[in-house]
Amino acid sequence: MVIKIISSFKEFSLTFESEEDFIKIHEQILEALTDDSNTKGVFYEQDSSSKFFPALFLKNSIIEIEKGDDKVTPVII
């Protein structure tokens, strides 16, 4: 399972082995995208690294979700 966040200058691939972790990040993304105050964001940790994606960054990016062999249409807001 992969969530790709594609901005105008870089592409980030968030990979998940656990469906529980995938759902958690997916819910954070939806919450950030619908946050009118732009105070939310997504915190992603893998191994020894971590990344934070603020709401405004996500709103100005294309988000693709790949779950198994299915590729979901990009979200553009």
PyMOL Python script that loads the backbone (N, CA, C, O; Angstrom):
from pymol import cmd

cmd.read_pdbstr("""\
ATOM      1  N   MET A   1       0.844  -1.167   0.000  1.00  0.00           N
ATOM      2  CA  MET A   1       0.000   0.000   0.000  1.00  0.00           C
ATOM      3  C   MET A   1       0.893   1.236   0.000  1.00  0.00           C
ATOM      4  O   MET A   1       1.826   1.351   0.796  1.00  0.00           O
ATOM      5  N   VAL A   2       0.591   2.142  -0.896  1.00  0.00           N
ATOM      6  CA  VAL A   2       1.408   3.340  -1.057  1.00  0.00           C
ATOM      7  C   VAL A   2       0.498   4.559  -1.217  1.00  0.00           C
ATOM      8  O   VAL A   2      -0.514   4.512  -1.916  1.00  0.00           O
ATOM      9  N   ILE A   3       0.880   5.637  -0.561  1.00  0.00           N
ATOM     10  CA  ILE A   3       0.250   6.934  -0.794  1.00  0.00           C
ATOM     11  C   ILE A   3       1.340   7.830  -1.347  1.00  0.00           C
ATOM     12  O   ILE A   3       2.384   8.008  -0.719  1.00  0.00           O
ATOM     13  N   LYS A   4       1.098   8.397  -2.529  1.00  0.00           N
ATOM     14  CA  LYS A   4       2.058   9.311  -3.137  1.00  0.00           C
ATOM     15  C   LYS A   4       1.540  10.731  -3.002  1.00  0.00           C
ATOM     16  O   LYS A   4       0.380  11.018  -3.298  1.00  0.00           O
ATOM     17  N   ILE A   5       2.417  11.613  -2.550  1.00  0.00           N
ATOM     18  CA  ILE A   5       2.108  13.030  -2.448  1.00  0.00           C
ATOM     19  C   ILE A   5       3.024  13.723  -3.452  1.00  0.00           C
ATOM     20  O   ILE A   5       4.246  13.723  -3.301  1.00  0.00           O
ATOM     21  N   ILE A   6       2.419  14.307  -4.466  1.00  0.00           N
ATOM     22  CA  ILE A   6       3.182  14.888  -5.571  1.00  0.00           C
ATOM     23  C   ILE A   6       2.985  16.405  -5.564  1.00  0.00           C
ATOM     24  O   ILE A   6       1.892  16.907  -5.826  1.00  0.00           O
ATOM     25  N   SER A   7       4.057  17.111  -5.260  1.00  0.00           N
ATOM     26  CA  SER A   7       4.012  18.574  -5.286  1.00  0.00           C
ATOM     27  C   SER A   7       4.681  19.057  -6.562  1.00  0.00           C
ATOM     28  O   SER A   7       5.121  18.253  -7.385  1.00  0.00           O
ATOM     29  N   SER A   8       4.755  20.353  -6.722  1.00  0.00           N
ATOM     30  CA  SER A   8       5.364  20.909  -7.930  1.00  0.00           C
ATOM     31  C   SER A   8       6.875  20.708  -7.969  1.00  0.00           C
ATOM     32  O   SER A   8       7.489  20.858  -9.026  1.00  0.00           O
ATOM     33  N   PHE A   9       7.482  20.372  -6.831  1.00  0.00           N
ATOM     34  CA  PHE A   9       8.932  20.226  -6.809  1.00  0.00           C
ATOM     35  C   PHE A   9       9.441  18.866  -6.336  1.00  0.00           C
ATOM     36  O   PHE A   9      10.627  18.580  -6.500  1.00  0.00           O
ATOM     37  N   LYS A  10       8.601  18.027  -5.761  1.00  0.00           N
ATOM     38  CA  LYS A  10       9.067  16.741  -5.263  1.00  0.00           C
ATOM     39  C   LYS A  10       7.906  15.761  -5.118  1.00  0.00           C
ATOM     40  O   LYS A  10       6.753  16.155  -4.936  1.00  0.00           O
ATOM     41  N   GLU A  11       8.242  14.471  -5.204  1.00  0.00           N
ATOM     42  CA  GLU A  11       7.258  13.412  -4.992  1.00  0.00           C
ATOM     43  C   GLU A  11       7.669  12.601  -3.772  1.00  0.00           C
ATOM     44  O   GLU A  11       8.819  12.181  -3.647  1.00  0.00           O
ATOM     45  N   PHE A  12       6.709  12.387  -2.872  1.00  0.00           N
ATOM     46  CA  PHE A  12       6.941  11.593  -1.677  1.00  0.00           C
ATOM     47  C   PHE A  12       6.112  10.319  -1.775  1.00  0.00           C
ATOM     48  O   PHE A  12       4.930  10.373  -2.114  1.00  0.00           O
ATOM     49  N   SER A  13       6.719   9.177  -1.481  1.00  0.00           N
ATOM     50  CA  SER A  13       5.999   7.906  -1.460  1.00  0.00           C
ATOM     51  C   SER A  13       5.962   7.391  -0.030  1.00  0.00           C
ATOM     52  O   SER A  13       6.997   7.089   0.564  1.00  0.00           O
ATOM     53  N   LEU A  14       4.761   7.297   0.511  1.00  0.00           N
ATOM     54  CA  LEU A  14       4.575   6.774   1.862  1.00  0.00           C
ATOM     55  C   LEU A  14       4.150   5.320   1.728  1.00  0.00           C
ATOM     56  O   LEU A  14       3.084   5.036   1.181  1.00  0.00           O
ATOM     57  N   THR A  15       4.962   4.402   2.214  1.00  0.00           N
ATOM     58  CA  THR A  15       4.658   2.978   2.065  1.00  0.00           C
ATOM     59  C   THR A  15       4.207   2.384   3.393  1.00  0.00           C
ATOM     60  O   THR A  15       4.644   2.805   4.465  1.00  0.00           O
ATOM     61  N   PHE A  16       3.323   1.399   3.295  1.00  0.00           N
ATOM     62  CA  PHE A  16       2.733   0.790   4.484  1.00  0.00           C
ATOM     63  C   PHE A  16       2.680  -0.721   4.324  1.00  0.00           C
ATOM     64  O   PHE A  16       2.297  -1.228   3.269  1.00  0.00           O
ATOM     65  N   GLU A  17       3.056  -1.427   5.354  1.00  0.00           N
ATOM     66  CA  GLU A  17       2.895  -2.873   5.381  1.00  0.00           C
ATOM     67  C   GLU A  17       1.628  -3.243   6.141  1.00  0.00           C
ATOM     68  O   GLU A  17       1.032  -4.291   5.890  1.00  0.00           O
ATOM     69  N   SER A  18       1.222  -2.394   7.057  1.00  0.00           N
ATOM     70  CA  SER A  18       0.049  -2.633   7.885  1.00  0.00           C
ATOM     71  C   SER A  18      -1.135  -1.813   7.377  1.00  0.00           C
ATOM     72  O   SER A  18      -1.007  -0.612   7.142  1.00  0.00           O
ATOM     73  N   GLU A  19      -2.269  -2.452   7.212  1.00  0.00           N
ATOM     74  CA  GLU A  19      -3.468  -1.729   6.783  1.00  0.00           C
ATOM     75  C   GLU A  19      -3.900  -0.729   7.854  1.00  0.00           C
ATOM     76  O   GLU A  19      -4.452   0.324   7.535  1.00  0.00           O
ATOM     77  N   GLU A  20      -3.657  -1.048   9.097  1.00  0.00           N
ATOM     78  CA  GLU A  20      -4.000  -0.150  10.196  1.00  0.00           C
ATOM     79  C   GLU A  20      -3.231   1.176  10.076  1.00  0.00           C
ATOM     80  O   GLU A  20      -3.811   2.246  10.255  1.00  0.00           O
ATOM     81  N   ASP A  21      -1.934   1.103   9.775  1.00  0.00           N
ATOM     82  CA  ASP A  21      -1.132   2.312   9.597  1.00  0.00           C
ATOM     83  C   ASP A  21      -1.582   3.092   8.364  1.00  0.00           C
ATOM     84  O   ASP A  21      -1.629   4.322   8.390  1.00  0.00           O
ATOM     85  N   PHE A  22      -1.914   2.380   7.286  1.00  0.00           N
ATOM     86  CA  PHE A  22      -2.408   3.005   6.067  1.00  0.00           C
ATOM     87  C   PHE A  22      -3.682   3.797   6.350  1.00  0.00           C
ATOM     88  O   PHE A  22      -3.807   4.951   5.940  1.00  0.00           O
ATOM     89  N   ILE A  23      -4.614   3.179   7.044  1.00  0.00           N
ATOM     90  CA  ILE A  23      -5.893   3.833   7.363  1.00  0.00           C
ATOM     91  C   ILE A  23      -5.666   5.055   8.251  1.00  0.00           C
ATOM     92  O   ILE A  23      -6.313   6.084   8.061  1.00  0.00           O
ATOM     93  N   LYS A  24      -4.762   4.952   9.209  1.00  0.00           N
ATOM     94  CA  LYS A  24      -4.465   6.067  10.113  1.00  0.00           C
ATOM     95  C   LYS A  24      -3.965   7.289   9.333  1.00  0.00           C
ATOM     96  O   LYS A  24      -4.443   8.402   9.552  1.00  0.00           O
ATOM     97  N   ILE A  25      -3.014   7.087   8.433  1.00  0.00           N
ATOM     98  CA  ILE A  25      -2.475   8.197   7.645  1.00  0.00           C
ATOM     99  C   ILE A  25      -3.519   8.723   6.660  1.00  0.00           C
ATOM    100  O   ILE A  25      -3.622   9.931   6.448  1.00  0.00           O
ATOM    101  N   HIS A  26      -4.290   7.818   6.060  1.00  0.00           N
ATOM    102  CA  HIS A  26      -5.353   8.225   5.135  1.00  0.00           C
ATOM    103  C   HIS A  26      -6.352   9.139   5.840  1.00  0.00           C
ATOM    104  O   HIS A  26      -6.779  10.146   5.276  1.00  0.00           O
ATOM    105  N   GLU A  27      -6.721   8.792   7.067  1.00  0.00           N
ATOM    106  CA  GLU A  27      -7.659   9.616   7.837  1.00  0.00           C
ATOM    107  C   GLU A  27      -7.045  10.979   8.166  1.00  0.00           C
ATOM    108  O   GLU A  27      -7.737  11.997   8.134  1.00  0.00           O
ATOM    109  N   GLN A  28      -5.744  11.000   8.483  1.00  0.00           N
ATOM    110  CA  GLN A  28      -5.071  12.272   8.763  1.00  0.00           C
ATOM    111  C   GLN A  28      -5.052  13.155   7.523  1.00  0.00           C
ATOM    112  O   GLN A  28      -5.234  14.369   7.619  1.00  0.00           O
ATOM    113  N   ILE A  29      -4.835  12.553   6.365  1.00  0.00           N
ATOM    114  CA  ILE A  29      -4.827  13.318   5.108  1.00  0.00           C
ATOM    115  C   ILE A  29      -6.204  13.929   4.855  1.00  0.00           C
ATOM    116  O   ILE A  29      -6.314  15.113   4.536  1.00  0.00           O
ATOM    117  N   LEU A  30      -7.251  13.120   4.999  1.00  0.00           N
ATOM    118  CA  LEU A  30      -8.612  13.635   4.794  1.00  0.00           C
ATOM    119  C   LEU A  30      -8.941  14.761   5.764  1.00  0.00           C
ATOM    120  O   LEU A  30      -9.566  15.752   5.385  1.00  0.00           O
ATOM    121  N   GLU A  31      -8.521  14.607   7.013  1.00  0.00           N
ATOM    122  CA  GLU A  31      -8.766  15.644   8.013  1.00  0.00           C
ATOM    123  C   GLU A  31      -8.027  16.937   7.641  1.00  0.00           C
ATOM    124  O   GLU A  31      -8.587  18.027   7.760  1.00  0.00           O
ATOM    125  N   ALA A  32      -6.779  16.816   7.194  1.00  0.00           N
ATOM    126  CA  ALA A  32      -5.999  17.995   6.813  1.00  0.00           C
ATOM    127  C   ALA A  32      -6.596  18.684   5.583  1.00  0.00           C
ATOM    128  O   ALA A  32      -6.634  19.913   5.512  1.00  0.00           O
ATOM    129  N   LEU A  33      -7.059  17.890   4.619  1.00  0.00           N
ATOM    130  CA  LEU A  33      -7.622  18.468   3.392  1.00  0.00           C
ATOM    131  C   LEU A  33      -8.929  19.213   3.636  1.00  0.00           C
ATOM    132  O   LEU A  33      -9.263  20.142   2.900  1.00  0.00           O
ATOM    133  N   THR A  34      -9.658  18.814   4.650  1.00  0.00           N
ATOM    134  CA  THR A  34     -10.947  19.447   4.938  1.00  0.00           C
ATOM    135  C   THR A  34     -10.863  20.477   6.060  1.00  0.00           C
ATOM    136  O   THR A  34     -11.887  21.018   6.477  1.00  0.00           O
ATOM    137  N   ASP A  35      -9.667  20.753   6.550  1.00  0.00           N
ATOM    138  CA  ASP A  35      -9.462  21.692   7.648  1.00  0.00           C
ATOM    139  C   ASP A  35      -9.439  23.127   7.124  1.00  0.00           C
ATOM    140  O   ASP A  35      -8.490  23.529   6.451  1.00  0.00           O
ATOM    141  N   ASP A  36     -10.474  23.893   7.430  1.00  0.00           N
ATOM    142  CA  ASP A  36     -10.567  25.275   6.956  1.00  0.00           C
ATOM    143  C   ASP A  36      -9.517  26.190   7.574  1.00  0.00           C
ATOM    144  O   ASP A  36      -9.129  27.184   6.960  1.00  0.00           O
ATOM    145  N   SER A  37      -9.054  25.873   8.774  1.00  0.00           N
ATOM    146  CA  SER A  37      -8.071  26.727   9.448  1.00  0.00           C
ATOM    147  C   SER A  37      -6.633  26.388   9.066  1.00  0.00           C
ATOM    148  O   SER A  37      -5.703  27.098   9.450  1.00  0.00           O
ATOM    149  N   ASN A  38      -6.447  25.303   8.310  1.00  0.00           N
ATOM    150  CA  ASN A  38      -5.117  24.870   7.845  1.00  0.00           C
ATOM    151  C   ASN A  38      -4.122  24.647   8.982  1.00  0.00           C
ATOM    152  O   ASN A  38      -2.930  24.917   8.834  1.00  0.00           O
ATOM    153  N   THR A  39      -4.615  24.157  10.106  1.00  0.00           N
ATOM    154  CA  THR A  39      -3.742  23.886  11.249  1.00  0.00           C
ATOM    155  C   THR A  39      -3.403  22.408  11.391  1.00  0.00           C
ATOM    156  O   THR A  39      -2.547  22.050  12.199  1.00  0.00           O
ATOM    157  N   LYS A  40      -4.049  21.557  10.631  1.00  0.00           N
ATOM    158  CA  LYS A  40      -3.812  20.113  10.706  1.00  0.00           C
ATOM    159  C   LYS A  40      -2.663  19.724   9.787  1.00  0.00           C
ATOM    160  O   LYS A  40      -2.156  20.536   9.012  1.00  0.00           O
ATOM    161  N   GLY A  41      -2.276  18.483   9.893  1.00  0.00           N
ATOM    162  CA  GLY A  41      -1.226  17.966   9.028  1.00  0.00           C
ATOM    163  C   GLY A  41      -1.096  16.469   9.204  1.00  0.00           C
ATOM    164  O   GLY A  41      -1.851  15.850   9.954  1.00  0.00           O
ATOM    165  N   VAL A  42      -0.135  15.897   8.507  1.00  0.00           N
ATOM    166  CA  VAL A  42       0.100  14.455   8.545  1.00  0.00           C
ATOM    167  C   VAL A  42       1.523  14.210   9.014  1.00  0.00           C
ATOM    168  O   VAL A  42       2.473  14.778   8.474  1.00  0.00           O
ATOM    169  N   PHE A  43       1.661  13.362  10.020  1.00  0.00           N
ATOM    170  CA  PHE A  43       2.973  12.986  10.527  1.00  0.00           C
ATOM    171  C   PHE A  43       3.208  11.525  10.153  1.00  0.00           C
ATOM    172  O   PHE A  43       2.473  10.638  10.588  1.00  0.00           O
ATOM    173  N   TYR A  44       4.238  11.284   9.343  1.00  0.00           N
ATOM    174  CA  TYR A  44       4.541   9.945   8.834  1.00  0.00           C
ATOM    175  C   TYR A  44       5.906   9.508   9.346  1.00  0.00           C
ATOM    176  O   TYR A  44       6.891  10.230   9.190  1.00  0.00           O
ATOM    177  N   GLU A  45       5.967   8.330   9.954  1.00  0.00           N
ATOM    178  CA  GLU A  45       7.214   7.761  10.446  1.00  0.00           C
ATOM    179  C   GLU A  45       7.472   6.421   9.781  1.00  0.00           C
ATOM    180  O   GLU A  45       6.567   5.599   9.640  1.00  0.00           O
ATOM    181  N   GLN A  46       8.716   6.212   9.374  1.00  0.00           N
ATOM    182  CA  GLN A  46       9.112   4.911   8.850  1.00  0.00           C
ATOM    183  C   GLN A  46      10.569   4.684   9.222  1.00  0.00           C
ATOM    184  O   GLN A  46      11.432   5.520   8.957  1.00  0.00           O
ATOM    185  N   ASP A  47      10.822   3.545   9.835  1.00  0.00           N
ATOM    186  CA  ASP A  47      12.166   3.207  10.317  1.00  0.00           C
ATOM    187  C   ASP A  47      12.677   4.334  11.214  1.00  0.00           C
ATOM    188  O   ASP A  47      12.061   4.629  12.238  1.00  0.00           O
ATOM    189  N   SER A  48      13.772   4.954  10.853  1.00  0.00           N
ATOM    190  CA  SER A  48      14.355   5.995  11.707  1.00  0.00           C
ATOM    191  C   SER A  48      14.110   7.405  11.173  1.00  0.00           C
ATOM    192  O   SER A  48      14.705   8.363  11.666  1.00  0.00           O
ATOM    193  N   SER A  49      13.249   7.540  10.182  1.00  0.00           N
ATOM    194  CA  SER A  49      12.974   8.872   9.634  1.00  0.00           C
ATOM    195  C   SER A  49      11.506   9.241   9.822  1.00  0.00           C
ATOM    196  O   SER A  49      10.642   8.381   9.993  1.00  0.00           O
ATOM    197  N   SER A  50      11.257  10.535   9.786  1.00  0.00           N
ATOM    198  CA  SER A  50       9.877  11.010   9.904  1.00  0.00           C
ATOM    199  C   SER A  50       9.700  12.229   9.004  1.00  0.00           C
ATOM    200  O   SER A  50      10.656  12.932   8.678  1.00  0.00           O
ATOM    201  N   LYS A  51       8.455  12.455   8.617  1.00  0.00           N
ATOM    202  CA  LYS A  51       8.115  13.591   7.760  1.00  0.00           C
ATOM    203  C   LYS A  51       6.804  14.192   8.259  1.00  0.00           C
ATOM    204  O   LYS A  51       5.927  13.480   8.747  1.00  0.00           O
ATOM    205  N   PHE A  52       6.684  15.502   8.132  1.00  0.00           N
ATOM    206  CA  PHE A  52       5.441  16.191   8.454  1.00  0.00           C
ATOM    207  C   PHE A  52       4.970  16.936   7.213  1.00  0.00           C
ATOM    208  O   PHE A  52       5.732  17.672   6.586  1.00  0.00           O
ATOM    209  N   PHE A  53       3.706  16.733   6.870  1.00  0.00           N
ATOM    210  CA  PHE A  53       3.099  17.385   5.720  1.00  0.00           C
ATOM    211  C   PHE A  53       1.963  18.282   6.221  1.00  0.00           C
ATOM    212  O   PHE A  53       0.908  17.775   6.600  1.00  0.00           O
ATOM    213  N   PRO A  54       2.160  19.607   6.230  1.00  0.00           N
ATOM    214  CA  PRO A  54       1.106  20.508   6.695  1.00  0.00           C
ATOM    215  C   PRO A  54      -0.069  20.565   5.722  1.00  0.00           C
ATOM    216  O   PRO A  54       0.060  20.215   4.549  1.00  0.00           O
ATOM    217  N   ALA A  55      -1.201  21.007   6.228  1.00  0.00           N
ATOM    218  CA  ALA A  55      -2.440  21.047   5.449  1.00  0.00           C
ATOM    219  C   ALA A  55      -2.288  21.822   4.142  1.00  0.00           C
ATOM    220  O   ALA A  55      -2.732  21.341   3.099  1.00  0.00           O
ATOM    221  N   LEU A  56      -1.680  22.993   4.166  1.00  0.00           N
ATOM    222  CA  LEU A  56      -1.553  23.793   2.942  1.00  0.00           C
ATOM    223  C   LEU A  56      -0.700  23.095   1.899  1.00  0.00           C
ATOM    224  O   LEU A  56      -0.982  23.189   0.704  1.00  0.00           O
ATOM    225  N   PHE A  57       0.337  22.397   2.333  1.00  0.00           N
ATOM    226  CA  PHE A  57       1.167  21.639   1.397  1.00  0.00           C
ATOM    227  C   PHE A  57       0.336  20.545   0.731  1.00  0.00           C
ATOM    228  O   PHE A  57       0.412  20.357  -0.483  1.00  0.00           O
ATOM    229  N   LEU A  58      -0.457  19.824   1.528  1.00  0.00           N
ATOM    230  CA  LEU A  58      -1.295  18.749   0.982  1.00  0.00           C
ATOM    231  C   LEU A  58      -2.350  19.299   0.032  1.00  0.00           C
ATOM    232  O   LEU A  58      -2.649  18.683  -0.991  1.00  0.00           O
ATOM    233  N   LYS A  59      -2.910  20.443   0.363  1.00  0.00           N
ATOM    234  CA  LYS A  59      -3.950  21.037  -0.479  1.00  0.00           C
ATOM    235  C   LYS A  59      -3.405  21.498  -1.827  1.00  0.00           C
ATOM    236  O   LYS A  59      -4.162  21.630  -2.789  1.00  0.00           O
ATOM    237  N   ASN A  60      -2.109  21.741  -1.903  1.00  0.00           N
ATOM    238  CA  ASN A  60      -1.480  22.173  -3.148  1.00  0.00           C
ATOM    239  C   ASN A  60      -0.721  21.048  -3.832  1.00  0.00           C
ATOM    240  O   ASN A  60       0.144  21.296  -4.671  1.00  0.00           O
ATOM    241  N   SER A  61      -1.043  19.819  -3.475  1.00  0.00           N
ATOM    242  CA  SER A  61      -0.378  18.645  -4.039  1.00  0.00           C
ATOM    243  C   SER A  61      -1.406  17.713  -4.664  1.00  0.00           C
ATOM    244  O   SER A  61      -2.607  17.834  -4.423  1.00  0.00           O
ATOM    245  N   ILE A  62      -0.914  16.791  -5.462  1.00  0.00           N
ATOM    246  CA  ILE A  62      -1.746  15.705  -5.985  1.00  0.00           C
ATOM    247  C   ILE A  62      -1.473  14.497  -5.100  1.00  0.00           C
ATOM    248  O   ILE A  62      -0.322  14.197  -4.785  1.00  0.00           O
ATOM    249  N   ILE A  63      -2.526  13.811  -4.705  1.00  0.00           N
ATOM    250  CA  ILE A  63      -2.385  12.657  -3.823  1.00  0.00           C
ATOM    251  C   ILE A  63      -2.918  11.434  -4.545  1.00  0.00           C
ATOM    252  O   ILE A  63      -4.078  11.397  -4.954  1.00  0.00           O
ATOM    253  N   GLU A  64      -2.058  10.429  -4.699  1.00  0.00           N
ATOM    254  CA  GLU A  64      -2.444   9.157  -5.314  1.00  0.00           C
ATOM    255  C   GLU A  64      -2.390   8.072  -4.256  1.00  0.00           C
ATOM    256  O   GLU A  64      -1.503   8.048  -3.404  1.00  0.00           O
ATOM    257  N   ILE A  65      -3.364   7.173  -4.333  1.00  0.00           N
ATOM    258  CA  ILE A  65      -3.419   6.059  -3.388  1.00  0.00           C
ATOM    259  C   ILE A  65      -3.375   4.762  -4.173  1.00  0.00           C
ATOM    260  O   ILE A  65      -4.198   4.525  -5.058  1.00  0.00           O
ATOM    261  N   GLU A  66      -2.398   3.924  -3.835  1.00  0.00           N
ATOM    262  CA  GLU A  66      -2.268   2.611  -4.461  1.00  0.00           C
ATOM    263  C   GLU A  66      -2.414   1.562  -3.370  1.00  0.00           C
ATOM    264  O   GLU A  66      -1.604   1.488  -2.446  1.00  0.00           O
ATOM    265  N   LYS A  67      -3.448   0.762  -3.492  1.00  0.00           N
ATOM    266  CA  LYS A  67      -3.712  -0.273  -2.493  1.00  0.00           C
ATOM    267  C   LYS A  67      -3.746  -1.607  -3.223  1.00  0.00           C
ATOM    268  O   LYS A  67      -4.735  -1.939  -3.876  1.00  0.00           O
ATOM    269  N   GLY A  68      -2.664  -2.371  -3.112  1.00  0.00           N
ATOM    270  CA  GLY A  68      -2.559  -3.618  -3.843  1.00  0.00           C
ATOM    271  C   GLY A  68      -2.402  -3.344  -5.323  1.00  0.00           C
ATOM    272  O   GLY A  68      -1.561  -2.534  -5.715  1.00  0.00           O
ATOM    273  N   ASP A  69      -3.190  -3.998  -6.148  1.00  0.00           N
ATOM    274  CA  ASP A  69      -3.129  -3.787  -7.586  1.00  0.00           C
ATOM    275  C   ASP A  69      -4.019  -2.630  -8.036  1.00  0.00           C
ATOM    276  O   ASP A  69      -3.988  -2.232  -9.200  1.00  0.00           O
ATOM    277  N   ASP A  70      -4.817  -2.091  -7.100  1.00  0.00           N
ATOM    278  CA  ASP A  70      -5.735  -1.009  -7.429  1.00  0.00           C
ATOM    279  C   ASP A  70      -5.034   0.331  -7.271  1.00  0.00           C
ATOM    280  O   ASP A  70      -4.355   0.574  -6.272  1.00  0.00           O
ATOM    281  N   LYS A  71      -5.199   1.187  -8.247  1.00  0.00           N
ATOM    282  CA  LYS A  71      -4.690   2.552  -8.168  1.00  0.00           C
ATOM    283  C   LYS A  71      -5.880   3.485  -8.198  1.00  0.00           C
ATOM    284  O   LYS A  71      -6.643   3.509  -9.163  1.00  0.00           O
ATOM    285  N   VAL A  72      -6.033   4.256  -7.131  1.00  0.00           N
ATOM    286  CA  VAL A  72      -7.168   5.150  -7.002  1.00  0.00           C
ATOM    287  C   VAL A  72      -6.833   6.456  -7.716  1.00  0.00           C
ATOM    288  O   VAL A  72      -5.687   6.906  -7.693  1.00  0.00           O
ATOM    289  N   THR A  73      -7.819   7.053  -8.339  1.00  0.00           N
ATOM    290  CA  THR A  73      -7.648   8.309  -9.061  1.00  0.00           C
ATOM    291  C   THR A  73      -7.085   9.371  -8.128  1.00  0.00           C
ATOM    292  O   THR A  73      -7.501   9.464  -6.973  1.00  0.00           O
ATOM    293  N   PRO A  74      -6.140  10.175  -8.618  1.00  0.00           N
ATOM    294  CA  PRO A  74      -5.547  11.224  -7.774  1.00  0.00           C
ATOM    295  C   PRO A  74      -6.591  12.192  -7.229  1.00  0.00           C
ATOM    296  O   PRO A  74      -7.602  12.474  -7.872  1.00  0.00           O
ATOM    297  N   VAL A  75      -6.320  12.689  -6.033  1.00  0.00           N
ATOM    298  CA  VAL A  75      -7.174  13.688  -5.395  1.00  0.00           C
ATOM    299  C   VAL A  75      -6.555  15.040  -5.681  1.00  0.00           C
ATOM    300  O   VAL A  75      -5.400  15.288  -5.337  1.00  0.00           O
ATOM    301  N   ILE A  76      -7.329  15.918  -6.314  1.00  0.00           N
ATOM    302  CA  ILE A  76      -6.850  17.265  -6.596  1.00  0.00           C
ATOM    303  C   ILE A  76      -7.849  18.236  -5.986  1.00  0.00           C
ATOM    304  O   ILE A  76      -9.024  18.241  -6.353  1.00  0.00           O
ATOM    305  N   ILE A  77      -7.381  19.051  -5.063  1.00  0.00           N
ATOM    306  CA  ILE A  77      -8.279  19.996  -4.387  1.00  0.00           C
ATOM    307  C   ILE A  77      -7.817  21.399  -4.651  1.00  0.00           C
ATOM    308  O   ILE A  77      -8.433  22.352  -4.174  1.00  0.00           O
TER     309      ILE A  77
END
""", "prot")
cmd.dss("prot")
cmd.show_as("cartoon", "prot")
cmd.util.cbc("prot")
cmd.orient("prot")
